Amino acid sequence: MANRSDDLTPLPTLLVDIRLGPPDSGGRTRPISSGYRPILRLHNGGKNELTIGLSELTMPDGASIEPGGSGRAVVVMSPEVRKILFDNVAHGDKMQICEGNRVVGEAEVVSFLD
């Protein structure tokens, strides 16, 4: 997800720790790598549930995360969700990683990068 040259708004970007569920618990059967575009669902207690579908994961050095495994990734989101994201997401929040209605893992917010 890249900025158009005429768009000066930085893309909202998060550093997250990811844990994928194993296939026998409803998780994925294949690893994820850069370019993966999940739906992220936030349940953060005092605030409303937030679902973000305009995001893409980037992992360093061509890394991937196997089903049942964990790793770190950068989540780049569309500028349209910038204000919503900053109003509702905080360091330490956990988001479900979903494919449709199926939860395949969890992402914990480590930091905001933009």
Secondary structure, DSSP 4 states (H G I P E B T S, - for coil): ----TT--SPPPEEEEEEEEPPGGGT--SS-EETT---EEEE--TTS--EEE-SEEEE-GGG-EE-TT-EEEEEEEE-GGGHHHHHHH--TT-EEEEEETTEEEEEEEEEEE--
